Amino acid sequence: MSRRAEWQKVLDIEVAHWSGKSWHQLVKELHELQAYQVEVESKQFQVEVELLEDTKDYVHVIVAVDDGALPMSISPSTHGFIKQKSEDAN
């Protein structure tokens, strides 16, 4: 499996985790950039999650994953998603 394919696998897991939260949880947990490491199949990956926008209608979040190895990690795999505030009553 290529390095980018490994990153994508981890990115899919992290996006599913974060996008499953309510917009209230996202705002609360992402008041600052979240940067942490995860281990998948005995390999370490760096994850960054950031709240880009908090409007009256939605929140916009971006998730980035890489393995910390330069120079490829300068351009991590990313995915953004929008959580509508009308989607849940939390």
N, C-alpha and C positions, 0 to 999 in steps of 0.2 A: 504494500500500500504506500502511495506517495505521501510525502510530508503534508502537502495541502489536503489530501484526502483524510489524513489523520486529524488535522485541524478541524476540518468540516464535521467530522463525526463528533468531536468534543463540542464544537459550536452548536450543533443541533441539540445536544443534550442540555447545554446551558440555556439556549433560547427557550426550549420547552420548559425548563425550570422557572425562568424569570417571567415568561409570558403567561404562565399559569397563575400568577399572583394578581390580586386585585390592584386597581390603580392606586388605592390608598396605601397598600403595602409597598408598592413601587416607590411612591413619593417618600414614604417614611424611611425605607431601607437605602434609597439612592440619593439622600440629601448630600452625600459626598460620593465621589467616584469609588467604586468597589473594585479592588484589585486583589486577586488571590490565585493560588495554584491548586490544580486538581491533578490527580493521578488516574490515568486510564490505561489499562493494559500495560502496567509497569512503566509508563512514560509520564513525565511531568509536562504540564501545559500551564501557560499563564492566561488568566482570564481577566478582562476588564469590562465592567458594566457601568454605564453612565446614563443618567437622566438628561436628555437633551432639551426637552420642552415639557412644561407643565402649563397647559392652557386651560381655559374654562371647560373645554369640550373633551380634551384627550391628554395623555402623556405619551411622549416619544422617547424610546429607550434604544440604546445601541449596545451590542455585545461584541467583544473582540477576543479572538483566541490566537495564540502562537505558542511556539516552544522555546522562545528565548534565544534561539540561535541566529546570529547575524550572518549574512545580511537579510535573509528572508523575513525575519521578524519585524523589519521596518515596515512591512506591509502585511499586517495580520489578516486573517479571515474575519469578516465582520457580517453582522446581520442586525438590521434595525427593525423595530416593530412599534406599532401604535396601539395603545389600549384606550378605547373610548370610555369616557367616564359614565356614559349611559349604559354600558354593558353589565354593570353590577350595581347593586344597591349598597355596597359596603362603604 
